[in-house]
Amino acid sequence: EPTVRTELMEQIPPIAIFLQESRPKFPTAFFEYLMPIVVRYLTDINNQVRKASQEALLILLEQDLVAQSDIENKVCPILLDLSAPDSDDEYKVEAVNIICKMASMLSRTTVEHMLLPRFCELCSDGKLFQVRKICAANFGDICNAVGQEATERLLIPKFFELCSDSVWGMRKACAECFMAVSYTTSPEVRRSKLSPLFISLVSDTCRWVRQAAFQSLGPFISTFANPSSAGLYIREDGTLSIRPSAQDVNSNSCQPSNNITLMSSSANAA
């Protein structure tokens, strides 16, 4: 019964945490018995079971309960198979979504060598706009996961493609994550490549794209500021924040700022 398998998946994370805390008594139980079930259910015929398995996998990764060898030898190969060009549409959409979500939890080497080539392919998927939209919405997270060199060499060309996609929702998603992409690049790339690209989004024929671009204008400008003097930095959740001054260390000034604050802060920094 699918409901039984779904319920089982929901119990995997707490069982794994218990086994982790009791490892001297159960040294290999998780890797031998539980992890194979999670991986197998990623390809279950029932979408609710797959969803529960994906959620369980993310929790396990967040808790650092999955060994690097299991990630590279069991999890990544399954996701690459599910996101292959000839894969079923529903499986492919789910696979690219989980790839984007887990990228920030894996080592840079694993993401760059195992997942980045497939992500770049999916950015150009001409069959499913849903796949391209997921890539566009999570583009900043992938850039942050692989760092500046891989971003400029492999991802920026794909970002240009998505920013000129015929589907306006794709261009809007790019405008919304523009600051995170810019933050990962060098000042020269920001000036010579991203600035003209941003102008094209501000001038887009679709008003929803233009609106999203104008909302990202302040954060994008802030990436040109010197972090050491402006005090701007990117939080783990991808939002731009202002680092408190020495006298405000004990205050709440490190909370995420709104767009108005960001724009005035970047203007002052400039």
C-alpha positions in Angstrom: 0.0 0.0 0.0 1.4 3.4 -0.9 0.2 4.9 2.4 2.3 2.4 4.3 5.4 3.2 2.3 4.7 6.9 2.8 4.3 6.5 6.5 7.5 4.5 6.6 9.4 7.3 4.9 8.2 9.8 7.5 9.7 7.6 10.2 13.1 7.2 8.6 14.7 10.5 9.8 13.8 10.1 13.5 15.0 6.5 13.4 18.2 7.6 11.7 18.8 10.2 14.4 18.3 7.6 17.1 20.7 5.2 15.4 23.3 8.1 15.0 23.1 8.8 18.8 23.4 5.0 19.5 26.0 4.2 16.9 28.2 2.1 19.2 25.2 -0.3 19.5 24.1 0.0 15.8 27.2 0.8 13.8 26.0 0.0 10.3 22.2 -0.3 10.7 21.4 3.0 8.9 23.7 2.4 5.9 22.8 -1.3 5.5 19.0 -1.1 5.9 17.5 2.4 5.9 19.5 4.3 3.3 18.8 1.7 0.6 15.1 2.1 1.2 15.2 5.9 0.9 17.1 5.6 -2.4 14.7 3.0 -3.7 11.7 5.0 -2.9 13.0 7.9 -5.0 11.8 6.0 -8.0 8.6 4.6 -6.5 5.6 4.5 -8.8 3.5 6.5 -6.4 4.2 10.3 -6.3 3.3 10.6 -2.6 5.8 8.0 -1.7 8.5 9.7 -3.8 7.7 13.0 -2.2 8.0 11.5 1.3 11.3 10.0 0.2 12.6 13.3 -1.1 11.7 15.1 2.1 13.3 12.4 4.2 16.5 12.6 2.1 16.7 16.4 2.6 16.3 16.0 6.3 19.0 13.3 6.4 21.3 15.6 4.4 20.6 18.6 6.7 21.4 16.5 9.7 24.6 15.3 8.1 23.6 11.7 8.5 24.4 10.5 4.9 27.9 9.4 4.2 29.8 11.1 1.4 30.2 7.7 -0.3 26.5 7.1 -0.2 25.8 10.5 -1.7 28.2 10.0 -4.6 27.5 6.3 -5.2 23.8 5.9 -4.5 21.9 9.2 -4.3 23.5 11.2 -7.2 23.4 8.4 -9.8 19.7 7.9 -9.1 19.0 11.6 -9.5 21.1 11.7 -12.7 19.1 8.9 -14.1 15.8 10.5 -13.2 16.8 13.8 -14.8 18.1 12.3 -18.0 16.8 13.6 -21.3 14.7 10.5 -21.9 13.3 10.3 -18.4 9.6 10.6 -17.6 8.5 14.2 -17.4 7.1 13.9 -13.8 10.3 12.2 -12.6 12.5 14.7 -14.3 10.7 17.7 -12.7 11.0 16.1 -9.3 14.7 15.2 -9.8 15.8 18.7 -10.8 13.9 20.1 -7.8 15.7 17.8 -5.4 19.1 18.4 -7.1 18.6 22.2 -6.6 17.5 21.8 -3.0 20.4 19.5 -2.0 23.2 21.4 -3.7 23.7 23.7 -0.7 24.1 20.7 1.6 26.8 18.9 -0.4 30.5 19.6 -0.8 31.5 21.9 -3.6 33.5 19.1 -5.3 30.5 16.8 -5.4 28.2 19.4 -6.8 30.6 20.6 -9.4 31.7 17.2 -10.7 28.5 15.2 -10.4 25.5 17.6 -10.5 26.6 20.8 -12.3 26.9 19.3 -15.8 23.3 17.9 -15.6 22.0 21.2 -14.2 23.5 23.1 -17.1 21.8 20.6 -19.5 18.5 21.1 -17.7 18.7 24.9 -18.0 18.4 24.3 -21.8 15.7 21.7 -21.6 13.5 22.6 -24.6 10.8 20.1 -23.8 9.6 21.1 -20.3 9.4 24.8 -19.3 8.8 23.6 -15.7 12.3 22.2 -15.6 13.9 25.5 -16.9 11.8 27.5 -14.4 13.1 25.4 -11.4 16.6 25.9 -12.7 16.0 29.7 -13.0 14.4 30.0 -9.5 17.3 28.2 -7.9 20.1 29.6 -10.0 21.6 31.7 -7.2 21.8 28.7 -4.9 23.7 26.7 -7.5 26.1 29.5 -8.1 26.7 29.8 -4.4 27.3 26.1 -4.1 30.0 25.9 -6.8 31.7 29.2 -6.3 33.0 32.0 -8.6 35.2 30.0 -11.1 32.5 27.5 -12.1 29.8 30.2 -12.1 31.6 32.4 -14.5 32.9 29.5 -16.7 29.7 27.4 -16.9 26.7 29.0 -15.3 26.7 32.6 -16.6 26.2 31.5 -20.2 23.2 29.5 -19.1 21.9 32.4 -17.1 22.0 34.6 -20.2 19.9 32.0 -22.0 17.3 31.9 -19.2 17.2 35.7 -19.0 16.1 35.7 -22.7 13.7 32.7 -22.5 10.5 33.1 -24.4 8.5 32.3 -21.3 8.2 35.4 -19.2 8.0 33.4 -15.9 11.6 32.3 -16.6 12.8 35.8 -17.0 11.0 36.9 -13.9 12.6 34.1 -11.9 16.0 35.2 -13.1 15.3 38.8 -12.1 14.4 37.6 -8.6 17.7 35.7 -8.1 19.9 38.3 -9.9 21.5 39.6 -6.7 22.6 36.1 -5.6 24.1 35.4 -9.0 25.9 38.7 -9.1 27.3 38.2 -5.6 29.1 35.0 -6.8 30.9 36.7 -9.7 33.9 39.0 -9.9 33.5 42.8 -10.1 34.6 42.8 -13.8 31.8 40.2 -14.7 29.3 42.3 -12.8 30.2 45.4 -14.8 30.8 44.0 -18.2 28.2 41.2 -18.4 25.6 41.3 -15.7 24.9 45.1 -15.8 23.8 45.1 -19.4 21.8 41.9 -18.8 20.0 43.5 -15.8 19.2 46.5 -18.0 17.5 44.2 -20.5 15.3 42.8 -17.7 14.4 46.3 -16.4 13.3 47.1 -20.0 11.5 43.8 -20.6 8.3 43.8 -22.5 6.4 42.0 -19.6 5.5 44.2 -16.7 5.9 41.4 -14.2 9.5 40.9 -15.3 10.1 44.6 -15.1 8.6 44.8 -11.6 10.7 41.9 -10.4 13.8 43.5 -11.8 13.1 46.9 -10.2 12.6 45.1 -6.8 16.0 43.5 -7.3 17.7 46.7 -8.3 18.8 47.7 -4.8 20.2 44.3 -3.9 22.0 44.1 -7.2 23.6 47.5 -6.8 24.7 46.5 -3.3 26.9 43.7 -4.8 29.1 46.4 -6.3 29.9 47.7 -2.8 33.0 46.7 -0.8 31.7 44.2 1.8 34.3 45.3 4.4 33.2 48.9 4.3 29.5 48.5 3.5 28.9 45.6 5.9 26.7 43.7 3.4 26.7 40.0 3.3 24.7 37.0 2.1 22.9 34.9 4.7 22.7 31.1 4.4 19.1 31.4 3.2 20.4 33.6 0.3 19.0 36.9 1.5 21.1 40.1 1.7 21.7 41.5 5.1 23.8 44.2 6.8 26.4 43.1 9.3 26.0 45.1 12.6 28.7 47.5 13.7 30.7 46.9 16.8 28.4 48.9 19.0 25.4 47.1 17.7 26.6 43.6 18.2 24.1 42.9 20.9 21.2 44.5 19.0 18.9 42.9 16.4 20.4 44.9 13.5 21.4 41.7 11.7 17.9 40.8 10.7 17.0 40.6 7.0 16.5 44.0 5.6 13.7 45.1 3.2 14.3 46.4 -0.3 14.1 50.1 0.8 16.7 49.7 3.5 18.9 47.8 1.1 18.7 50.4 -1.6 19.5 53.3 0.8 22.3 51.3 2.4 23.9 50.6 -1.0 23.4 54.3 -2.0 25.2 55.4 1.2 28.0 52.9 0.6 28.4 54.2 -3.0 
